[in-house]
Amino acid sequence: MANPVKITETVLRDAHQSLLATRMRIGQMLPMLESLDKIGYNALEAWGGATYDSCLRFLNEDPWERLDTLKKHLKTPIQMLLRGQNLLGYNHYSDDVVRAFVRQASAHGVGVFRIFDALNDVTNLKTAISAALEAPEKPHVQGCLVYTISEFHTNQTFVDLAKVLKDMGVHSICIKDMSGLLKPYVAEDLVKKLKEQVGLPIELHTHYTSGFGSMTYMKAIEAGVDIIDCALSPLANDTSQPCTETMVATLEGTERDTGLDRQAMDPIAKHFLGVKKEIMKEFNLPGYFDVNPKVLDFQIPGGMLSNMVNQLKEMGAADKYQELLDEMPRVRADLGYPPLVTPSSQIVGTMATMNVIMQANGQPRYTMVPNEVRDLARGKFGKTPAPVKPEVLKAMKIKPEEMVTDCAVEDAKAPTMDDFRKELAGKKVDLKLASIRSQLDSVDPAIFEQVRASQLEKVMAEIPEEDVLSYALFPQVAEAFFKANGRM
């Protein structure tokens, strides 16, 4: 073990997000947490991504309580995936909200913050990175290169981005290959350049969607990559990460030997195989996806593809599947070649779907444009790798004065924690006073307002910051969750 490869295990987050729609409950994780902790992983990715939304929306779990439980049972660093200024929602939030979220996540047990921006615009990373670096718990802060392919992206452009991230103070760099686009020999060249020119530990994250997975890891390992992301066998490959046990076995007896005990992983893998079957049955999920080399052309992350197919079915246009795959890269080119990762992947995918439907009805492309697409095109989410095509801006009826040159200025207009706290408290008070409002209004409406004002001040002081954050990220979902659990 002259130079062991470290492994970050994704079975508690990205693996089940990729194959099982993020439906794993904390109760299904608990029996194996201490066993996972003993393996010796670099980190356990267990929070962030879609887990926060899924906890509230589908599993009736408080994501903060899940994090507390994980922290209680793990000494191995808990890693989360954070979308910069998007946090875990689908909008940009004020710096105030971003700092509060990072502060609470660190306090509750996140030991590794993996921070990315869908457009690789560092403006959207500054606040989250600085907040994580300033956290009293001193978590590890990792900056991401969101990997994609276009005429505007080269290995050197990613190296240059990594240099900027290093100057921002990150402790390591992650190559985030969310669609499995990174070819083995390209990975070798990219890792070599990063090691030579940046000088920070390099972690590689990929998905098996294209079939490159393990080959890409091997060439990256030969080039000196420090850490790879893997998933235990029941939740590996397909649209997930390469298999942990296979990679460990491959490196045994070499100078890059991981030193991890593959046999100790067997009972853990058996447990999660059972969990996989439970989730597939409960939520009627397939749990398996075919490797699809065509992802190299349409670049759609695996989980997103199934959602787009469902959209077509709901619109009565299931026969337009191939047209959708052809339209996706056209829309991406029109909108400046954004990498396809949340939220840009959903935005581009929705626009491609709308265009296909419009054309089927004899209407031009961009006849109907969702607000999120207009916001991406006018720069509200950041600077796209290439300019948005002028004819597309014209088709969307976006005027020059609507263009955003600095998305941070727009973010500053977003609601603050105090705004969200007051809004949530107001809803709680109105629900509490609903039964007596008509009685008080019949006497004197002013009396009701006095009662409401006194109650509002009290409730605002009582709401935990974690609940305010849940409401800020997912207002309707969080409100329904609070009502279902007697917290409103």
Helices and strands as residue ranges (DSSP letters): E 6-9, H 14-19, H 26-39, E 43-48, H 51-57, H 63-73, E 78-82, G 84-86, H 95-108, E 110-115, G 122-124, H 126-134, E 140-146, H 155-167, E 172-177, H 184-197, E 202-206, G 208-210, H 213-222, E 227-230, G 233-235, H 244-251, G 263-265, H 266-283, H 295-298, H 302-314, G 318-320, H 321-334, H 344-360, H 371-377, H 390-395, G 400-402, H 407-411, H 417-443, H 445-462, H 465-473, H 475-484
